[in-house]
Amino acid sequence: MYNLEGKRLLVLAGVNPIAVDVVRTAKRLGAYTIVTGNLDVSLCPAKRYADEISDVSTADLDALENLIHEKNVDGVLTGSSEFGIERVISLCERLNLPFYCNREQWEICSDKEKFKNLCRKNNVPVVPEYIVQEENGELDFSEIEYPVIVKPVDGSGGGGISVCDTEQELRNAYARAKNYSKCGNVIIERYIQQDEVGINYAIQNGNIMLTAMHDRYLHAGTAGFMRLPLAYVYPSKYLKSYQENQNQKVIDMFKSIGLKNGTLFIQGFASEKECMFYEMGYRFNGAKQYNLLKDANGFSTMEMIVNLSLTGEMGGPDIRKCANPNFDHVYCTLSILGHPGKIKEVIGVEEIEKMPEVLDVSPWYFGGEEITEALLGTQRQILCRVTLKTKDRIEMAKAIDKVYEKFDVISEEGNSMLMEGFDSKLLLEEEA
């Protein structure tokens, strides 16, 4: 279906593990891969799989442009890093290389406030937020009702996000979030404790199709920090309601800003009546939904975007004919979380890969790295992600328990670094 023989792909990579799949996919489709970044192989997993590696920093556009000319590169891509995507857009603008979106579209979709404004303009519900006034150089938090969640407006991966119950916590969190924001802007939202969902779309030649919807199960969390995901379970129990009540409105919303190609996800809170959104990403998701789509529907958004970056065309089958989020199996992306510490050894990856229920195993650490206190509440606390497929939720619960039995990460002190995992009994309760 794809033939990229003779094509050369430059991949901008750092610690982000999705770049590994970009490299593996491009190589499988016949392309030659060059991975660059100023981290060594121990911290940049994509370099482990590349045909060639470079130490040119992803922050140095001039040096990257020279590298592209020197290596006769046909296209540039990255993983799910928002910084990396901004770099790729800049390079593609300079050199007239293909990419799935333009800068204006990227800025709307990567900025939480711009995304919510787009939703409001199209009558798509969003999580309420607080407008904070500044008087005499002081921020006025007097109208805030707690709890609230505080975020950098342009952040991702959980960085700089805090949950606050008091004004003092809010003041500290506001300064922290502002520090994480490239533009220095902060958003304060009502903290909602309701079922969370994630919704995925694929875009091909202007056709926007709903591809997947999952229920998000979150860790209880560390006080003051964002709750991290433990499991994404597909299809969502809210899928039918969403398809009937909101799907077309959301498709029309994205068509209004001219999206032509790519993949995107939206996160929000769900009820039987409606989904209320708080952010989105116009990029690959860390949960790697492209693996599920390949298995369930026969196409991969990863393959399509790699192909587009090297040929200018998404290619692949017509998603209007094959995209179907009503999966006939249960899928789960399991996130195994870790406490801060220095990693000595990762155990069980090869055993998990042999399980018949497993579609993909994506370790984020290999040994020798450190999860610092600064990474609390961010997705860098994810030790490994495992994607599973079973006939029903009863079998899924058994498979999840089996993964936890096999996997462990040992600290330099000889202790397990694993945090409390997903309670598979929740799936049994829902099945009943």
C-alpha positions as a Python dict, from the first residue, in 0.01 Angstrom:
ca = {
    (1, 'M'): (0, 0, 0),
    (2, 'Y'): (288, 238, 83),
    (3, 'N'): (624, 231, -90),
    (4, 'L'): (876, 468, 59),
    (5, 'E'): (1188, 303, -82),
    (6, 'G'): (1457, 563, -141),
    (7, 'K'): (1287, 825, 79),
    (8, 'R'): (1479, 978, 370),
    (9, 'L'): (1298, 1091, 687),
    (10, 'L'): (1449, 1315, 953),
    (11, 'V'): (1289, 1253, 1294),
    (12, 'L'): (1325, 1517, 1566),
    (13, 'A'): (1334, 1322, 1890),
    (14, 'G'): (1392, 1361, 2261),
    (15, 'V'): (1258, 1153, 2548),
    (16, 'N'): (916, 1118, 2381),
    (17, 'P'): (853, 747, 2308),
    (18, 'I'): (610, 804, 2019),
    (19, 'A'): (908, 898, 1802),
    (20, 'V'): (1012, 533, 1831),
    (21, 'D'): (698, 431, 1642),
    (22, 'V'): (761, 700, 1380),
    (23, 'V'): (1105, 550, 1315),
    (24, 'R'): (987, 190, 1317),
    (25, 'T'): (693, 267, 1089),
    (26, 'A'): (903, 462, 838),
    (27, 'K'): (1160, 181, 823),
    (28, 'R'): (892, -85, 780),
    (29, 'L'): (750, 114, 487),
    (30, 'G'): (1092, 130, 323),
    (31, 'A'): (1226, 472, 424),
    (32, 'Y'): (1574, 552, 555),
    (33, 'T'): (1556, 719, 899),
    (34, 'I'): (1781, 977, 1061),
    (35, 'V'): (1707, 1068, 1425),
    (36, 'T'): (1846, 1390, 1568),
    (37, 'G'): (1848, 1556, 1908),
    (38, 'N'): (2107, 1657, 2165),
    (39, 'L'): (2030, 1366, 2403),
    (40, 'D'): (2230, 1044, 2392),
    (41, 'V'): (2080, 704, 2315),
    (42, 'S'): (2011, 624, 2682),
    (43, 'L'): (1768, 919, 2707),
    (44, 'C'): (1639, 926, 2347),
    (45, 'P'): (1471, 591, 2275),
    (46, 'A'): (1412, 666, 1905),
    (47, 'K'): (1788, 668, 1847),
    (48, 'R'): (1797, 299, 1938),
    (49, 'Y'): (1607, 213, 1619),
    (50, 'A'): (1729, 468, 1361),
    (51, 'D'): (1938, 391, 1053),
    (52, 'E'): (2150, 693, 1141),
    (53, 'I'): (2171, 932, 1437),
    (54, 'S'): (2278, 1294, 1474),
    (55, 'D'): (2339, 1520, 1775),
    (56, 'V'): (2201, 1838, 1614),
    (57, 'S'): (1968, 2001, 1868),
    (58, 'T'): (1599, 2016, 1781),
    (59, 'A'): (1608, 2377, 1902),
    (60, 'D'): (1861, 2488, 1637),
    (61, 'L'): (1662, 2552, 1319),
    (62, 'D'): (1959, 2672, 1114),
    (63, 'A'): (2162, 2361, 1198),
    (64, 'L'): (1860, 2140, 1128),
    (65, 'E'): (1813, 2306, 790),
    (66, 'N'): (2179, 2241, 707),
    (67, 'L'): (2139, 1878, 816),
    (68, 'I'): (1836, 1837, 587),
    (69, 'H'): (2036, 1964, 290),
    (70, 'E'): (2344, 1762, 381),
    (71, 'K'): (2152, 1434, 416),
    (72, 'N'): (1916, 1493, 118),
    (73, 'V'): (1613, 1458, 348),
    (74, 'D'): (1267, 1428, 186),
    (75, 'G'): (1057, 1494, 496),
    (76, 'V'): (1063, 1581, 865),
    (77, 'L'): (850, 1443, 1149),
    (78, 'T'): (851, 1404, 1526),
    (79, 'G'): (657, 1209, 1789),
    (80, 'S'): (390, 1369, 2007),
    (81, 'S'): (608, 1647, 2151),
    (82, 'E'): (440, 1984, 2100),
    (83, 'F'): (779, 2158, 2096),
    (84, 'G'): (896, 1910, 1834),
    (85, 'I'): (589, 1972, 1619),
    (86, 'E'): (643, 2348, 1630),
    (87, 'R'): (1002, 2287, 1513),
    (88, 'V'): (880, 2062, 1230),
    (89, 'I'): (629, 2327, 1116),
    (90, 'S'): (907, 2589, 1110),
    (91, 'L'): (1134, 2365, 903),
    (92, 'C'): (855, 2275, 661),
    (93, 'E'): (774, 2644, 616),
    (94, 'R'): (1139, 2724, 543),
    (95, 'L'): (1195, 2438, 300),
    (96, 'N'): (846, 2389, 153),
    (97, 'L'): (824, 2033, 287),
    (98, 'P'): (487, 1864, 346),
    (99, 'F'): (317, 1858, 688),
    (100, 'Y'): (-39, 1777, 789),
    (101, 'C'): (-131, 2124, 921),
    (102, 'N'): (-30, 2488, 897),
    (103, 'R'): (85, 2713, 1180),
    (104, 'E'): (-251, 2887, 1231),
    (105, 'Q'): (-434, 2555, 1267),
    (106, 'W'): (-165, 2425, 1501),
    (107, 'E'): (-187, 2731, 1726),
    (108, 'I'): (-566, 2705, 1756),
    (109, 'C'): (-551, 2337, 1842),
    (110, 'S'): (-253, 2346, 2080),
    (111, 'D'): (-359, 2649, 2285),
    (112, 'K'): (-623, 2555, 2545),
    (113, 'E'): (-790, 2896, 2541),
    (114, 'K'): (-800, 2921, 2160),
    (115, 'F'): (-945, 2571, 2141),
    (116, 'K'): (-1216, 2653, 2393),
    (117, 'N'): (-1298, 2973, 2203),
    (118, 'L'): (-1336, 2763, 1887),
    (119, 'C'): (-1576, 2534, 2077),
    (120, 'R'): (-1781, 2827, 2208),
    (121, 'K'): (-1806, 2973, 1859),
    (122, 'N'): (-1950, 2641, 1738),
    (123, 'N'): (-2179, 2577, 2039),
    (124, 'V'): (-1967, 2285, 2161),
    (125, 'P'): (-1973, 2266, 2546),
    (126, 'V'): (-1652, 2341, 2738),
    (127, 'V'): (-1547, 2330, 3102),
    (128, 'P'): (-1623, 2666, 3274),
    (129, 'E'): (-1327, 2884, 3362),
    (130, 'Y'): (-1257, 3184, 3581),
    (131, 'I'): (-1147, 3521, 3448),
    (132, 'V'): (-899, 3671, 3695),
    (133, 'Q'): (-861, 4048, 3711),
    (134, 'E'): (-535, 4220, 3799),
    (135, 'E'): (-555, 4531, 4019),
    (136, 'N'): (-248, 4734, 4115),
    (137, 'G'): (-24, 4449, 4012),
    (138, 'E'): (-214, 4198, 4227),
    (139, 'L'): (-433, 3915, 4100),
    (140, 'D'): (-785, 3910, 4241),
    (141, 'F'): (-893, 3555, 4332),
    (142, 'S'): (-1190, 3664, 4543),
    (143, 'E'): (-1453, 3525, 4303),
    (144, 'I'): (-1296, 3179, 4280),
    (145, 'E'): (-1495, 2880, 4406),
    (146, 'Y'): (-1278, 2584, 4498),
    (147, 'P'): (-1157, 2331, 4395),
    (148, 'V'): (-1004, 2454, 4069),
    (149, 'I'): (-746, 2321, 3826),
    (150, 'V'): (-471, 2553, 3704),
    (151, 'K'): (-288, 2499, 3374),
    (152, 'P'): (-40, 2671, 3142),
    (153, 'V'): (-251, 2767, 2843),
    (154, 'D'): (-5, 2611, 2599),
    (155, 'G'): (131, 2319, 2802),
    (156, 'S'): (105, 1945, 2748),
    (157, 'G'): (184, 1618, 2923),
    (158, 'G'): (68, 1744, 3262),
    (159, 'G'): (353, 1992, 3309),
    (160, 'G'): (264, 2285, 3534),
    (161, 'I'): (-87, 2159, 3613),
    (162, 'S'): (-213, 2176, 3973),
    (163, 'V'): (-537, 2116, 4161),
    (164, 'C'): (-609, 2377, 4429),
    (165, 'D'): (-842, 2388, 4731),
    (166, 'T'): (-730, 2722, 4882),
    (167, 'E'): (-626, 3068, 4768),
    (168, 'Q'): (-267, 3016, 4881),
    (169, 'E'): (-245, 2693, 4681),
    (170, 'L'): (-390, 2880, 4384),
    (171, 'R'): (-133, 3159, 4409),
    (172, 'N'): (152, 2908, 4417),
    (173, 'A'): (-1, 2705, 4134),
    (174, 'Y'): (-61, 3015, 3922),
    (175, 'A'): (309, 3108, 3943),
    (176, 'R'): (409, 2749, 3863),
    (177, 'A'): (180, 2728, 3559),
    (178, 'K'): (299, 3066, 3431),
    (179, 'N'): (653, 2936, 3453),
    (180, 'Y'): (562, 2638, 3232),
    (181, 'S'): (386, 2850, 2968),
    (182, 'K'): (587, 2970, 2669),
    (183, 'C'): (358, 3273, 2637),
    (184, 'G'): (318, 3326, 3013),
    (185, 'N'): (-59, 3272, 3015),
    (186, 'V'): (-256, 3061, 3264),
    (187, 'I'): (-605, 2915, 3261),
    (188, 'I'): (-809, 2846, 3578),
    (189, 'E'): (-1099, 2602, 3539),
    (190, 'R'): (-1359, 2457, 3769),
    (191, 'Y'): (-1230, 2120, 3889),
    (192, 'I'): (-1490, 1869, 3780),
    (193, 'Q'): (-1510, 1519, 3924),
    (194, 'Q'): (-1705, 1334, 3660),
    (195, 'D'): (-1642, 1050, 3416),
    (196, 'E'): (-1364, 1140, 3173),
    (197, 'V'): (-1346, 1042, 2807),
    (198, 'G'): (-1107, 1076, 2516),
    (199, 'I'): (-1226, 1104, 2156),
    (200, 'N'): (-1018, 1048, 1843),
    (201, 'Y'): (-1060, 1162, 1483),
    (202, 'A'): (-868, 1087, 1164),
    (203, 'I'): (-854, 1343, 883),
    (204, 'Q'): (-783, 1247, 522),
    (205, 'N'): (-817, 1487, 227),
    (206, 'G'): (-1065, 1702, 420),
    (207, 'N'): (-1276, 1410, 541),
    (208, 'I'): (-1298, 1404, 922),
    (209, 'M'): (-1404, 1074, 1078),
    (210, 'L'): (-1464, 969, 1437),
    (211, 'T'): (-1232, 672, 1493),
    (212, 'A'): (-1238, 587, 1863),
    (213, 'M'): (-1377, 689, 2202),
    (214, 'H'): (-1252, 564, 2536),
    (215, 'D'): (-1337, 593, 2904),
    (216, 'R'): (-1043, 734, 3103),
    (217, 'Y'): (-971, 580, 3441),
    (218, 'L'): (-741, 795, 3655),
    (219, 'H'): (-512, 738, 3951),
    (220, 'A'): (-632, 879, 4283),
    (221, 'G'): (-349, 1127, 4247),
    (222, 'T'): (-90, 1308, 4457),
    (223, 'A'): (-227, 1606, 4650),
    (224, 'G'): (-207, 1923, 4441),
    (225, 'F'): (-108, 1751, 4116),
    (226, 'M'): (-298, 1642, 3806),
    (227, 'R'): (-442, 1292, 3824),
    (228, 'L'): (-264, 1065, 3578),
    (229, 'P'): (-430, 805, 3353),
    (230, 'L'): (-427, 438, 3455),
    (231, 'A'): (-638, 290, 3176),
    (232, 'Y'): (-818, 392, 2856),
    (233, 'V'): (-1095, 143, 2778),
    (234, 'Y'): (-1263, 120, 2434),
    (235, 'P'): (-1533, 155, 2323),
    (236, 'S'): (-1663, 413, 2571),
    (237, 'K'): (-1995, 355, 2741),
    (238, 'Y'): (-2084, 706, 2618),
    (239, 'L'): (-2007, 636, 2250),
    (240, 'K'): (-2365, 590, 2128),
    (241, 'S'): (-2484, 911, 2296),
    (242, 'Y'): (-2189, 1108, 2160),
    (243, 'Q'): (-2244, 981, 1805),
    (244, 'E'): (-2609, 1079, 1818),
    (245, 'N'): (-2576, 1418, 1987),
    (246, 'Q'): (-2238, 1579, 1926),
    (247, 'N'): (-2021, 1406, 1668),
    (248, 'Q'): (-2140, 1597, 1362),
    (249, 'K'): (-2120, 1932, 1541),
    (250, 'V'): (-1757, 1861, 1635),
    (251, 'I'): (-1674, 1753, 1279),
    (252, 'D'): (-1826, 2074, 1144),
    (253, 'M'): (-1625, 2273, 1400),
    (254, 'F'): (-1295, 2131, 1275),
    (255, 'K'): (-1396, 2174, 913),
    (256, 'S'): (-1454, 2544, 990),
    (257, 'I'): (-1077, 2594, 1039),
    (258, 'G'): (-990, 2399, 727),
    (259, 'L'): (-832, 2084, 867),
    (260, 'K'): (-732, 1861, 574),
    (261, 'N'): (-515, 1580, 710),
    (262, 'G'): (-378, 1433, 1031),
    (263, 'T'): (-509, 1294, 1356),
    (264, 'L'): (-649, 1461, 1665),
    (265, 'F'): (-787, 1382, 2007),
    (266, 'I'): (-1017, 1567, 2247),
    (267, 'Q'): (-1042, 1525, 2623),
    (268, 'G'): (-1349, 1601, 2829),
    (269, 'F'): (-1609, 1502, 3085),
    (270, 'A'): (-1909, 1292, 2986),
    (271, 'S'): (-2268, 1238, 3085),
    (272, 'E'): (-2551, 1070, 2897),
    (273, 'K'): (-2657, 1415, 2776),
    (274, 'E'): (-2330, 1563, 2647),
    (275, 'C'): (-1951, 1578, 2660),
    (276, 'M'): (-1790, 1894, 2794),
    (277, 'F'): (-1437, 1951, 2664),
    (278, 'Y'): (-1128, 2109, 2817),
    (279, 'E'): (-844, 2047, 2569),
    (280, 'M'): (-732, 1874, 2252),
    (281, 'G'): (-421, 1771, 2064),
    (282, 'Y'): (-373, 1788, 1687),
    (283, 'R'): (-108, 1516, 1697),
    (284, 'F'): (-41, 1157, 1795),
    (285, 'N'): (-163, 1064, 2140),
    (286, 'G'): (66, 892, 2390),
    (287, 'A'): (-191, 609, 2407),
    (288, 'K'): (-103, 522, 2045),
    (289, 'Q'): (-456, 481, 1910),
    (290, 'Y'): (-309, 413, 1565),
    (291, 'N'): (-234, 59, 1686),
    (292, 'L'): (-601, 2, 1774),
    (293, 'L'): (-720, 141, 1441),
    (294, 'K'): (-484, -84, 1248),
    (295, 'D'): (-620, -386, 1433),
    (296, 'A'): (-988, -290, 1443),
    (297, 'N'): (-1037, -99, 1116),
    (298, 'G'): (-742, -192, 896),
    (299, 'F'): (-574, 150, 868),
    (300, 'S'): (-305, 332, 1065),
    (301, 'T'): (-292, 709, 1111),
    (302, 'M'): (78, 667, 1191),
    (303, 'E'): (143, 509, 850),
    (304, 'M'): (-66, 777, 681),
    (305, 'I'): (119, 1068, 844),
    (306, 'V'): (463, 916, 778),
    (307, 'N'): (357, 874, 414),
    (308, 'L'): (232, 1234, 397),
    (309, 'S'): (560, 1368, 540),
    (310, 'L'): (754, 1195, 262),
    (311, 'T'): (515, 1219, -34),
    (312, 'G'): (265, 1498, 43),
    (313, 'E'): (-27, 1252, 42),
    (314, 'M'): (-193, 1072, 334),
    (315, 'G'): (-257, 765, 119),
    (316, 'G'): (-406, 449, 267),
    (317, 'P'): (-764, 325, 242),
    (318, 'D'): (-1055, 570, 229),
    (319, 'I'): (-1135, 634, 595),
    (320, 'R'): (-1495, 717, 507),
    (321, 'K'): (-1540, 348, 425),
    (322, 'C'): (-1342, 184, 706),
    (323, 'A'): (-1342, 411, 1014),
    (324, 'N'): (-1577, 259, 1273),
    (325, 'P'): (-1543, 338, 1647),
    (326, 'N'): (-1797, 67, 1737),
    (327, 'F'): (-1527, -193, 1793),
    (328, 'D'): (-1635, -557, 1816),
    (329, 'H'): (-1364, -625, 2076),
    (330, 'V'): (-1265, -452, 2399),
    (331, 'Y'): (-935, -263, 2388),
    (332, 'C'): (-741, -112, 2675),
    (333, 'T'): (-431, 102, 2694),
    (334, 'L'): (-284, 46, 3039),
    (335, 'S'): (-50, 308, 3186),
    (336, 'I'): (179, 174, 3459),
    (337, 'L'): (287, 460, 3685),
    (338, 'G'): (603, 498, 3894),
    (339, 'H'): (716, 677, 4208),
    (340, 'P'): (1015, 914, 4188),
    (341, 'G'): (1352, 741, 4206),
    (342, 'K'): (1655, 623, 4009),
    (343, 'I'): (1573, 325, 3787),
    (344, 'K'): (1802, 24, 3808),
    (345, 'E'): (1609, -239, 3612),
    (346, 'V'): (1289, -285, 3409),
    (347, 'I'): (1140, -633, 3440),
    (348, 'G'): (882, -825, 3237),
    (349, 'V'): (861, -641, 2903),
    (350, 'E'): (952, -947, 2694),
    (351, 'E'): (709, -1167, 2890),
    (352, 'I'): (425, -921, 2836),
    (353, 'E'): (502, -899, 2464),
    (354, 'K'): (437, -1275, 2439),
    (355, 'M'): (87, -1252, 2587),
    (356, 'P'): (-179, -1330, 2320),
    (357, 'E'): (-393, -1037, 2438),
    (358, 'V'): (-113, -781, 2385),
    (359, 'L'): (-102, -558, 2075),
    (360, 'D'): (178, -328, 2185),
    (361, 'V'): (421, -270, 2470),
    (362, 'S'): (584, 72, 2499),
    (363, 'P'): (836, 105, 2784),
    (364, 'W'): (923, 467, 2861),
    (365, 'Y'): (1231, 375, 3062),
    (366, 'F'): (1502, 113, 3016),
    (367, 'G'): (1725, 149, 3324),
    (368, 'G'): (1963, 421, 3439),
    (369, 'E'): (1710, 705, 3413),
    (370, 'E'): (1558, 899, 3702),
    (371, 'I'): (1205, 1011, 3779),
    (372, 'T'): (1258, 1329, 3979),
    (373, 'E'): (1019, 1506, 4215),
    (374, 'A'): (979, 1774, 3946),
    (375, 'L'): (806, 1513, 3726),
    (376, 'L'): (526, 1446, 3976),
    (377, 'G'): (187, 1488, 3810),
    (378, 'T'): (331, 1468, 3457),
    (379, 'Q'): (322, 1188, 3204),
    (380, 'R'): (691, 1122, 3270),
    (381, 'Q'): (565, 920, 3568),
    (382, 'I'): (442, 662, 3316),
    (383, 'L'): (686, 370, 3322),
    (384, 'C'): (525, 167, 3045),
    (385, 'R'): (211, 156, 2832),
    (386, 'V'): (55, -174, 2728),
    (387, 'T'): (-224, -207, 2469),
    (388, 'L'): (-455, -508, 2509),
    (389, 'K'): (-737, -666, 2309),
    (390, 'T'): (-995, -914, 2441),
    (391, 'K'): (-1342, -1038, 2348),
    (392, 'D'): (-1509, -875, 2651),
    (393, 'R'): (-1443, -684, 2975),
    (394, 'I'): (-1424, -1000, 3183),
    (395, 'E'): (-1131, -1126, 2976),
    (396, 'M'): (-980, -776, 2978),
    (397, 'A'): (-978, -772, 3358),
    (398, 'K'): (-788, -1102, 3361),
    (399, 'A'): (-534, -973, 3106),
    (400, 'I'): (-473, -652, 3302),
    (401, 'D'): (-406, -849, 3621),
    (402, 'K'): (-162, -1070, 3429),
    (403, 'V'): (32, -763, 3308),
    (404, 'Y'): (72, -637, 3664),
    (405, 'E'): (196, -979, 3771),
    (406, 'K'): (473, -976, 3510),
    (407, 'F'): (590, -612, 3508),
    (408, 'D'): (807, -430, 3760),
    (409, 'V'): (1062, -151, 3779),
    (410, 'I'): (1331, -176, 4045),
    (411, 'S'): (1505, 125, 4198),
    (412, 'E'): (1875, 148, 4278),
    (413, 'E'): (1779, 68, 4639),
    (414, 'G'): (1622, -259, 4523),
    (415, 'N'): (1260, -154, 4576),
    (416, 'S'): (965, -166, 4336),
    (417, 'M'): (886, 180, 4200),
    (418, 'L'): (533, 90, 4085),
    (419, 'M'): (243, 302, 4205),
    (420, 'E'): (-100, 155, 4272),
    (421, 'G'): (-240, 18, 3945),
    (422, 'F'): (-579, 9, 3777),
    (423, 'D'): (-841, -190, 3966),
    (424, 'S'): (-966, -436, 3704),
    (425, 'K'): (-1272, -510, 3919),
    (426, 'L'): (-1418, -184, 3786),
    (427, 'L'): (-1455, -354, 3447),
    (428, 'L'): (-1631, -654, 3604),
    (429, 'E'): (-1881, -422, 3777),
    (430, 'E'): (-1957, -252, 3445),
    (431, 'E'): (-1991, -586, 3264),
    (432, 'A'): (-2248, -696, 3523),
}
